[in-house]
Amino acid sequence: MQAERVLAEHRRFLECLDHPEEVQRDLLRNILERNADTSFGREHGLASVRTLNELRRAVPIRTHEAVMPWIERAMGGEPKVLTTDDPVVYFSSSGSTGREKRIPITRTYMRQTFLPFYHASFAPLLQAVPQAPAEPGAVLNLWQDPSSPIARTPQGRPHIGASQVDYRKFGEDSAVGLGNNAPWSRIPEALAGTDPWERSYYKLRMAAEQDIRVVIGVNPAMVAGLPYQLSQMWPQLVDDLRAGTLGGHRHTAPNPERAEQIEGYAKTFGTVHPYHLWPHLTAVFVWNSGLARSYLPRVRETYGPGVRLFPAPVASCEGPAAVPVDGHPHGAPLYLPGCLYEFVPAEGPVTADSETLRATEVEEGRDYHLVISHVGGLYRCAVTDVVTVVGHVGRTPRIEYAGRDVVRSAAGERLTEAVALRALRAACHDTGAEVRNATFHLRSEGDGAGGHHQVAVAFSGPPAPALAAALDRRLSQECAGYAAGRGSGSIGPVEVFTVHPDAFLWEWERAARSGQRPPRIKDRVFLPDEETWARIVATAPEVAA
């Protein structure tokens, strides 16, 4: 990655923040000029659209699932369906519902939207650690893995995660991820097909002989997972270092001195932490919002007392949302040059005809559904994330990822992930509780008799018996429907299960061993299935009333 390119894209972005209307207007004109003469454009009359109001009248809000008929036509080989230039790759994501997404990616979208966003996002990190691009061997990139096995569409196009893209195939040598150019960083071809758990160990094994200064994590669950995997696998790491092996194959010269050093840490401290391996580590690049706001401060301690967390950008597989520009730990201004943004208040659901707000019309402190349009062929697409406006940079809103667009209801209260997380953070503040992770579960009484919310909590330190009552109060303050249900008796009090401190890390390991790549294994505020809930609470030594 070239620092000059990063800083240039960041300067270009900063210049936008004082005049969002002009930037968004020019972006809409570019989208329409490029893609009006497509199947989608002709079906919706985009050639006659000039303004956002006209776009609102011409195109209903749709989710990715509702856009799939057009995407499937493009995947089937039909030209000029959503975009003038055909997709060359499809981004994948499990989505909120677990159904696989297929987001078409064109060269124009890569050149005009994704890569400028990608480069600009690293600027705060490189400004603080300017030597990182010049020392790729000192960067451990957990997130990007362009050598991992890829899936393909029936027509042979790659169907991959953004973390798997080799940007050099788009003619972008400058976009090679930090750390991916290091000679030691690529997993040998003979081991390329191994499961994700083993692949993540191989990265750890190869990095164990390096003087790592920066970790690119992005996904906080993966940043929390590395110390856990190290604690589980340090004996194998010691054996591999002593023998110079990787996955049973000769890899490097035997390094008995390093093996004995790590073994000594384990004997002294009972385990091995990242700061034992890399005492000069200074920075971790990671999302620091959602559930991660609660557990990353403790995770950071395992990387080292002086390590700084640099926020990764806010984005979904559908498109970019916000780019960090300063030291704000959770929020970043909208990426105005990349997407046309609309907002729907999250107190209710987003529908095809929901009234939307422009970026300049949103209110600080409120939650919104995010609706995006961009040159890559998405028009008024409702992403499955909710954001909170936490301030402004210039005249541009600063947003924070608040949670997935998922709702739970015991008795009509419409509890969102954003509200649940705010209530949990406030309840932890009230009681002094610190959590390693948590998840909500709805227990219904059936036959319309209401129910109550259960929360499995892995505490960092001693359990907090008062957390259930504090969370119940905070949920009532944050959610009027919840307060009404508690008052009428249709919603019972919150039940908090104290689970094993590593319960959620066991689930992370289970998912990786089952074949999910770690960048895709994310925290779940509301668990989607009963089986996982039962497995987590089975580790509970007690139930806090």
Backbone hydrogen bonds, N-H to C=O, Kabsch-Sander energy under -0.5 kcal/mol:
donor,donor_aa,acceptor,acceptor_aa,energy
2,Q,174,S,-0.8
3,A,1,M,-0.5
6,V,2,Q,-2.0
7,L,3,A,-2.7
8,A,4,E,-2.1
9,E,5,R,-2.3
10,H,6,V,-2.0
11,R,7,L,-2.3
12,R,8,A,-2.2
13,F,9,E,-2.0
14,L,10,H,-2.6
15,E,11,R,-1.9
16,C,13,F,-1.7
17,L,13,F,-0.6
17,L,14,L,-1.0
19,H,16,C,-1.7
23,V,19,H,-1.7
24,Q,20,P,-2.7
25,R,21,E,-2.3
26,D,22,E,-2.4
27,L,23,V,-2.0
28,L,24,Q,-2.3
29,R,25,R,-2.0
30,N,26,D,-2.0
31,I,27,L,-2.4
32,L,28,L,-2.4
33,E,29,R,-2.6
34,R,30,N,-2.0
35,N,31,I,-2.0
36,A,32,L,-1.8
38,T,36,A,-1.4
39,S,80,K,-2.5
40,F,81,V,-2.9
42,R,38,T,-3.0
43,E,39,S,-2.3
44,H,40,F,-1.5
45,G,41,G,-0.5
45,G,42,R,-0.7
46,L,41,G,-2.7
48,S,45,G,-1.4
49,V,46,L,-1.2
55,L,51,T,-2.1
56,R,52,L,-2.6
57,R,53,N,-1.6
58,A,54,E,-1.7
59,V,55,L,-2.6
61,I,352,A,-2.4
62,R,380,R,-2.3
67,V,63,T,-1.1
67,V,64,H,-0.6
68,M,64,H,-0.9
68,M,65,E,-0.6
70,W,67,V,-1.2
71,I,67,V,-1.8
72,E,68,M,-3.4
73,R,69,P,-1.2
74,A,70,W,-2.0
75,M,71,I,-2.7
76,G,72,E,-1.7
77,G,74,A,-1.6
78,E,73,R,-2.0
88,V,105,I,-2.8
89,V,105,I,-1.3
90,Y,158,P,-2.6
91,F,103,I,-2.7
92,S,160,I,-2.1
93,S,101,K,-0.5
98,G,94,S,-0.6
101,K,93,S,-2.7
103,I,91,F,-2.6
105,I,89,V,-2.4
110,M,106,T,-2.3
111,R,107,R,-2.8
112,Q,108,T,-3.1
113,T,109,Y,-2.3
114,F,109,Y,-2.2
115,L,110,M,-2.5
117,F,113,T,-1.9
118,Y,114,F,-3.0
119,H,115,L,-2.8
120,A,116,P,-2.5
121,S,117,F,-1.7
122,F,118,Y,-0.5
122,F,119,H,-1.5
123,A,120,A,-1.4
126,L,122,F,-2.6
127,Q,123,A,-2.7
128,A,124,P,-1.3
129,V,125,L,-2.5
132,A,129,V,-2.0
135,E,131,Q,-1.1
135,E,132,A,-0.8
138,A,135,E,-2.2
139,V,136,P,-1.5
140,L,214,V,-2.7
141,N,139,V,-0.7
142,L,140,L,-1.0
142,L,216,I,-2.1
143,W,216,I,-1.3
145,D,163,S,-2.6
148,S,145,D,-1.9
151,A,159,H,-0.8
153,T,157,R,-2.9
156,G,153,T,-2.3
159,H,151,A,-2.8
160,I,90,Y,-1.8
160,I,158,P,-0.5
164,Q,161,G,-2.1
165,V,162,A,-0.9
167,Y,165,V,-0.9
169,K,166,D,-2.1
170,F,167,Y,-1.6
171,G,168,R,-1.7
172,E,167,Y,-1.8
173,D,171,G,-0.6
175,A,172,E,-1.6
176,V,173,D,-1.3
180,N,177,G,-2.4
182,A,179,G,-1.0
185,S,182,A,-1.6
191,L,188,P,-1.9
192,A,189,E,-1.4
194,T,191,L,-1.6
197,W,512,A,-0.8
199,R,195,D,-2.4
200,S,196,P,-2.5
201,Y,197,W,-1.7
202,Y,198,E,-2.5
203,K,199,R,-2.0
204,L,200,S,-1.8
205,R,201,Y,-3.2
206,M,202,Y,-2.7
207,A,203,K,-2.3
208,A,204,L,-1.4
209,E,206,M,-0.8
210,Q,207,A,-2.1
212,I,210,Q,-1.2
213,R,138,A,-3.6
214,V,138,A,-1.8
215,V,283,A,-2.3
216,I,140,L,-2.7
217,G,215,V,-0.8
217,G,285,F,-2.2
218,V,285,F,-3.2
219,N,217,G,-2.6
222,M,219,N,-0.8
223,V,219,N,-1.6
224,A,220,P,-2.5
225,G,221,A,-1.4
226,L,222,M,-1.6
228,Y,224,A,-1.0
229,Q,225,G,-3.0
230,L,226,L,-2.7
231,S,227,P,-2.1
232,Q,228,Y,-1.7
233,M,229,Q,-2.3
234,W,230,L,-1.2
237,L,233,M,-2.3
238,V,234,W,-2.7
239,D,235,P,-2.2
240,D,236,Q,-2.8
241,L,237,L,-2.5
242,R,238,V,-2.4
243,A,239,D,-1.9
244,G,240,D,-1.7
245,T,240,D,-1.9
246,L,249,H,-2.5
249,H,246,L,-1.7
251,H,244,G,-3.2
252,T,244,G,-1.6
255,N,241,L,-3.3
259,A,255,N,-2.1
260,E,256,P,-2.5
261,Q,257,E,-1.9
262,I,258,R,-2.3
263,E,259,A,-2.4
264,G,260,E,-2.0
265,Y,261,Q,-1.7
266,A,262,I,-2.1
267,K,263,E,-2.0
268,T,264,G,-2.1
269,F,265,Y,-3.1
270,G,266,A,-1.9
275,Y,302,T,-1.9
276,H,273,H,-1.3
277,L,273,H,-1.3
278,W,274,P,-2.7
281,L,278,W,-1.7
282,T,213,R,-3.1
283,A,213,R,-1.5
284,V,308,R,-2.5
285,F,215,V,-2.7
286,V,284,V,-0.6
286,V,310,F,-2.4
287,W,218,V,-3.4
290,G,401,Y,-0.9
292,A,289,S,-1.3
293,R,290,G,-1.2
294,S,291,L,-1.9
295,Y,291,L,-1.0
296,L,292,A,-2.7
298,R,295,Y,-0.5
299,V,295,Y,-1.9
300,R,296,L,-3.1
301,E,297,P,-0.8
302,T,298,R,-0.6
302,T,299,V,-1.5
303,Y,299,V,-0.6
303,Y,300,R,-1.3
304,G,300,R,-1.0
307,V,304,G,-1.4
308,R,282,T,-2.7
310,F,284,V,-3.0
310,F,308,R,-0.6
312,A,286,V,-1.0
314,V,322,A,-1.7
315,A,313,P,-0.5
316,S,319,G,-2.0
319,G,316,S,-0.9
321,A,314,V,-2.3
322,A,314,V,-2.2
323,V,333,P,-2.1
332,A,399,I,-2.3
334,L,397,P,-1.9
335,Y,321,A,-2.2
336,L,334,L,-1.8
338,G,335,Y,-1.7
339,C,335,Y,-1.2
340,L,373,S,-2.9
341,Y,339,C,-0.6
342,E,371,V,-2.4
343,F,357,L,-1.9
344,V,369,H,-1.9
346,A,367,D,-2.2
348,G,345,P,-1.0
354,S,351,T,-1.5
357,L,343,F,-2.3
361,E,358,R,-1.7
362,V,359,A,-0.7
365,G,389,V,-3.5
366,R,363,E,-1.5
368,Y,387,V,-2.9
369,H,344,V,-3.6
370,L,385,D,-1.1
371,V,342,E,-2.6
372,I,381,C,-2.7
373,S,340,L,-1.4
374,H,378,L,-2.3
377,G,374,H,-1.5
378,L,374,H,-0.6
379,Y,377,G,-0.5
380,R,378,L,-0.5
381,C,372,I,-3.1
382,A,62,R,-2.7
382,A,380,R,-0.5
383,V,370,L,-2.0
383,V,381,C,-0.8
386,V,403,G,-3.2
387,V,368,Y,-2.6
388,T,400,E,-2.7
389,V,366,R,-2.0
390,V,388,T,-0.6
390,V,398,R,-2.9
391,G,398,R,-0.7
393,V,396,T,-2.8
395,R,17,L,-2.2
396,T,393,V,-1.9
398,R,391,G,-3.2
399,I,332,A,-2.9
399,I,397,P,-0.6
400,E,388,T,-2.2
402,A,386,V,-2.9
403,G,386,V,-1.3
405,D,384,T,-2.0
406,V,404,R,-2.2
408,R,415,L,-2.6
415,L,408,R,-2.9
416,T,414,R,-0.7
417,E,404,R,-0.6
417,E,406,V,-1.0
420,A,416,T,-2.6
421,L,417,E,-2.7
422,R,418,A,-2.1
423,A,419,V,-2.6
424,L,420,A,-2.2
425,R,421,L,-2.7
426,A,422,R,-2.4
427,A,423,A,-2.6
428,C,424,L,-2.3
429,H,425,R,-2.1
430,D,426,A,-2.4
431,T,427,A,-1.8
432,G,428,C,-1.8
433,A,428,C,-0.9
436,R,458,A,-4.1
437,N,458,A,-1.2
439,T,456,A,-1.7
440,F,525,V,-4.0
441,H,454,Q,-2.8
443,R,441,H,-0.6
443,R,452,H,-2.8
444,S,442,L,-0.7
445,E,450,G,-3.4
446,G,450,G,-0.6
449,A,446,G,-1.8
451,G,490,S,-1.4
452,H,443,R,-2.4
454,Q,441,H,-3.5
455,V,495,E,-2.7
456,A,439,T,-2.4
457,V,455,V,-0.6
457,V,497,F,-3.2
458,A,437,N,-2.5
459,F,457,V,-0.8
459,F,499,V,-0.5
460,S,434,E,-2.9
461,G,459,F,-0.9
467,L,464,A,-2.1
468,A,465,P,-0.6
470,A,466,A,-2.1
471,L,467,L,-2.9
472,D,468,A,-2.2
473,R,469,A,-2.0
474,R,470,A,-2.4
475,L,471,L,-2.6
476,S,472,D,-1.7
477,Q,473,R,-1.7
478,E,474,R,-2.3
479,C,475,L,-2.2
483,A,479,C,-2.2
484,A,480,A,-2.4
485,G,481,G,-2.2
486,R,482,Y,-2.5
487,G,483,A,-2.2
488,S,484,A,-2.1
489,G,485,G,-1.0
490,S,485,G,-1.0
491,I,485,G,-1.8
492,G,451,G,-2.6
495,E,453,H,-2.1
496,V,544,A,-1.2
497,F,455,V,-3.1
497,F,495,E,-0.5
498,T,496,V,-0.6
498,T,542,E,-1.2
499,V,457,V,-2.4
499,V,497,F,-0.7
503,A,500,H,-2.3
506,W,502,D,-2.5
507,E,503,A,-1.3
508,W,504,F,-1.8
509,E,505,L,-2.6
510,R,506,W,-2.6
511,A,507,E,-2.4
512,A,508,W,-2.2
513,R,509,E,-2.8
514,S,510,R,-1.4
515,G,512,A,-1.4
516,Q,511,A,-2.2
520,R,517,R,-2.2
521,I,517,R,-0.6
521,I,518,P,-1.2
522,K,520,R,-1.0
525,V,523,D,-0.5
527,L,440,F,-1.6
527,L,525,V,-0.6
533,W,529,D,-1.4
534,A,530,E,-2.7
535,R,531,E,-1.9
536,I,532,T,-2.4
537,V,533,W,-2.6
538,A,534,A,-1.2
539,T,536,I,-1.6
540,A,537,V,-1.9
542,E,498,T,-0.9
544,A,496,V,-2.1
545,A,543,V,-0.5
